Amino acid sequence: MAKMFVVLTKGKDDINMLNVASNFAYYSVKNAGAKVSFMFLGRGVENLLKDSNGVKPVIDSVNKMKDVDIDVSYCKVSVGGMGLKEEQLIEGLRPVMGGVETAKKIDDGYSVVTF
C-alpha cells in the first residue's frame, strides 16, 4: 500500500491549491487505498485562520479528509513564525513540529508530496 505525506505550503491567497492538495489526498485514499497524512506548513497555516472570510471551504476540506481517516496536522513552528497563535486556528487538527513530523514520516516509508 502506498503511503503519502501531503504537505501544503500555499497560503490563503491560493485557495485553489488547497482544493487540489486536499482532493489529491482524499482520492488517493478513496480510489487507490493509500495511507495518507496531510500537513499545513509555512504559509499553508494561513488557511486555518478561524476569522478568515474563506474558512468554510477549508473546514469542509479538512472534514472531508478526516472522514476517510487522513491524519490532518499543522506546523506549530510555522504558526509562531508568522506571528500567529494556535488559538486563532480552526480546532481539531494535530499540532506538530513540521521538520520532525516530516522526518518521522520518511522514516516510516512515506513519500512526501508538496503543494
FENURNOR-V365350 format. One record per backbone hydrogen bond with DSSP energy under -0.5 kcal/mol. CO is the residue of the C=O (numbers start at 0). NH is the residue of the N-H. Records with the same first field share a line. If there is no record, write none. Layout:
BEGIN
CO=NH ; NH
END
This chain:
BEGIN
1=34
2=110
3=5 ; 36
4=112
5=38
6=8 ; 114
7=40
10=13
11=14
13=16 ; 17
14=18
15=19
16=20
17=21
18=22
19=23
20=24
21=25
22=26
23=27
24=28
25=29
26=30 ; 31
27=31 ; 33
28=32
33=35
34=3
35=70
36=5
37=72
38=7 ; 40
39=74
40=43
41=44
42=45
43=46
44=47
45=48
47=89
48=51
51=54
53=57
54=58
55=59
56=60
57=61
58=62
59=63
60=64
61=65
62=66
63=67
64=67 ; 69
65=68
68=70
69=71
70=37 ; 72
71=93
72=39
73=75 ; 95
74=78
75=79
76=80
77=81
78=83
79=82
84=87
85=88
87=49
92=94
93=73
95=75 ; 76 ; 97
96=100
97=101
98=102
99=103
100=104
101=105
102=106
103=107
104=109
105=108
110=4
112=6
END
